Amino acid sequence: MAIGPLFMLASGIPASLHRERSWTAGAYVTDGHRLFRVLCPLSPPWRRGIAVLEDCRTFAIGAYTAEELWHMALRRVR
């Protein structure tokens, strides 16, 4: 289930990720196709921060803005 703009918080982070506190180092998130490990979470102010995620299949590390993360429609892996 993708998170749409109606479920966004004013911070720019999908409500499900913010509510579940997924943005801690070591947490796992998915877009439904790829699995990522959070290496460095966003820090306030959310709209200006950068999060660092590792793709668990390729081990590629990428830096993402809050807007990029929102477009990825990430959700927590339990």
FENZI-V639404 format. One record per residue. RES is the residue in one letter. SS is DSSP state (alpha for helix, beta for strand, coil for the rest). PHI is phi in whole degrees, 0 to 359 (* if undefined). Layout:
res: {RES & RES}
ss: {SS & SS}
phi: {PHI & PHI}
This chain:
res: {M & A & I & G & P & L & F & M & L & A & S & G & I & P & A & S & L & H & R & E & R & S & W & T & A & G & A & Y & V & T & D & G & H & R & L & F & R & V & L & C & P & L & S & P & P & W & R & R & G & I & A & V & L & E & D & C & R & T & F & A & I & G & A & Y & T & A & E & E & L & W & H & M & A & L & R & R & V & R}
ss: {coil & coil & coil & coil & alpha & alpha & alpha & beta & coil & coil & coil & coil & coil & beta & alpha & alpha & alpha & alpha & alpha & alpha & coil & coil & coil & coil & coil & coil & coil & beta & beta & beta & coil & coil & coil & coil & beta & beta & beta & beta & beta & beta & coil & coil & coil & coil & coil & alpha & alpha & alpha & coil & beta & beta & beta & beta & beta & beta & coil & coil & coil & coil & coil & beta & beta & beta & beta & beta & alpha & alpha & alpha & alpha & alpha & alpha & alpha & coil & coil & beta & beta & coil & coil}
phi: {* & 279 & 266 & 266 & 298 & 292 & 258 & 282 & 275 & 301 & 288 & 94 & 260 & 307 & 304 & 296 & 289 & 295 & 296 & 275 & 56 & 287 & 275 & 240 & 302 & 95 & 287 & 246 & 225 & 220 & 256 & 98 & 236 & 239 & 248 & 235 & 250 & 282 & 268 & 218 & 286 & 297 & 236 & 301 & 286 & 307 & 291 & 252 & 276 & 233 & 253 & 248 & 239 & 249 & 287 & 287 & 274 & 259 & 65 & 287 & 250 & 225 & 257 & 229 & 279 & 301 & 294 & 296 & 297 & 298 & 293 & 283 & 53 & 286 & 219 & 288 & 263 & 259}
